[in-house]
Amino acid sequence: MAQTTSTLHLDFLRVTEAAALAGSRWVGRGEKDLADDAACTAMRRELNNLPICGRIVIGEGEMDEAPMLYIGEELGAGNGPNVAIAVDPIEGTNLCAKGLAGAIAVLAAAIEGEGCLLHAPDCYMEKIVVGPESVGVVDIDAPPGDNVRAVARALGKDPQEVTVGLLDRPRHALLVAAIRDAGARVNLVSDGDVTLAIAALNSDSGVDILMGMGGAPEGVITAAAAVCTGGEMQARLRPDSDEQRRRATAMLGGGDPCRVLQTSDLARGHVMFSATGITTGDLLRGVRFRRHDAILESIVMRSATRTIRRVETTLRLDPSLPVENRW
């Protein structure tokens, strides 16, 4: 089993590559649901080829919403380790449909018994994410300006040199104003807070902090990346209905469903992360086609060794087959 799990992150790389390639066929065509369906189908196919007993804990919906990769779905060849899997076949479906920058295929996984991923409800999550150099200096309950100044000190910068990434949403208007009042720069994106979080975890990206509210499922995937990189994430679920609150309480094992969650509450132990670009953005280049080739760029991480790999893959396509079956 040790040999199997030591290379499993590279198998998951092939899964996100397959989803990215399938989704790339729909870039700029205005059909986000068809793009997502194509990526889901490709991801499911590749997951079923892996030597694992896999179970989706973060997916695209419940069982009755198939053909999405649904929560609780069992995948894999069934002859390997038990693995909890969180997927977003296309993070940024609108970006893909409109041909805009930053759409990716992303997956996180944990070897059960050696690690775990929170089965988070589909609700909002308040988040703050920083890289390894800023671990221990932020507090999700502190005023935004205090966090900006704390990160500036940790990084040896002036607050005016700190960049905070947020989703461009009306709900963030006061937060944006507070960050700017502290002197920091704001990087607003239309979609893709996982991509922004990965940037915050990378000291060379130009983004120093992720703040604001996004999806809780995406937050779990982000936490897996934080574990792999040695960064930090703090979060708080923000259910907006009694049903969401009930589910959040159950998934957290009781207590206050809106309590502050640390990185290890969301993901811990032996976790893996893989993302492949669909459209070119700040994190990854998108899928590029040549006459008989497709070129993909990915990032793949493994917490057990704190390994972060950037991978460029050239796939030889079979021109004798229909486009959707060439790889």
Order of alpha helices (4+ residues) and beta strands (2+ residues): alpha-alpha-alpha-beta-beta-beta-alpha-beta-beta-alpha-beta-alpha-beta-alpha-beta-alpha-beta-alpha-beta-alpha-beta-beta-beta-beta
